[in-house]
């Protein structure tokens, strides 16, 4: 049986709940990493094309995702610690029961002692079944990515492989004639310096 991809699972979630404004991820697969210039995975490219803003936690600093870590700590302590499930069905039943308590019964101090469901709002942005081409501003300088680089002003610069075949925008920075910011749709990727290209002409 074929395993569903992360994109397929996210599509199911987005169809049901709508699109988030932003997703904050760690620095591993399948998300991509900000440690490399303009790094986006193919999954990240798809998320950006949906209009979702991506941000990355600091490498080796799990506290950047403190809410996530706190949630996982509670899940492990209350559902997983000392438990042995006979099969996935039994495990899923335990998860479902705990989710009911966590979201609908237990007040949270950070929410003014409301339960999460009292604060939940459906996303106003529906999931588009077809992705439209992104339109850059008229004064953007637009170029296409080839493999893992792009050409600008007779120089070559590195960029994510996942962007191959896509158009990116290059915008001047006011403080220097040599500095430019690179964007894919709304997502900032990196700053390039014409005085220090990644590759020669």
Steps between C-alpha positions, in 0.01 A plus 500: 500500500636840399574740785343842477740789460523795737348717226201268462437498875533878520259535207241302698549725805484819291181389324337441835630798700622751240851639457716634785661842467839360603673171578806490725709187450824344615804474275468147374342308217252553342486872574832634377736716699590868534863403559557482125428810290138505389450137599150369435402141439241408237249480784602849615458633144146358492413656837630840391300477176192443715570838662628359830796675663776266614729563795765274649602437858859571596715187451555311828263737687177304560374781724428696180203267463414516869126445457564191291751363750258561788224316313728203428609488865138479614419235238794283606429536873125440481462254214828328415700466822496142625239395243524210259244488220417170332434659161445830321125489561552490878756780479268715288216452750728628779602801290137579415393485865786729608429744214143535627626583850774737378282699259151488652525439875824625652534879559833651398660775705648664188147529357355671806382162630291432191519174312669517156173436315358824644779694330513308173396681182474350154753636251357760259727372220363195315727241343527555122480180298693672219805719557500827308821658370636765736519851354803702604501880518572690178827642638631158612786354299389144431721207405463122476680248719702231323585193708639667814607842377385812319668766288484870579712783356742252340560316828366173638359445848394191694136424576293199606471208258130486579459832315631364168278621218330766714521877467651706781503877557809710569456834677767763572583594857513875567825499697723363223499479121661154527245341735175339386232298679370185333137389536293205389137618494467675841781302666836667562780260402832676534703817435757495222805723455614575146852554635505147640317264263483128575627411151681686226340622175 
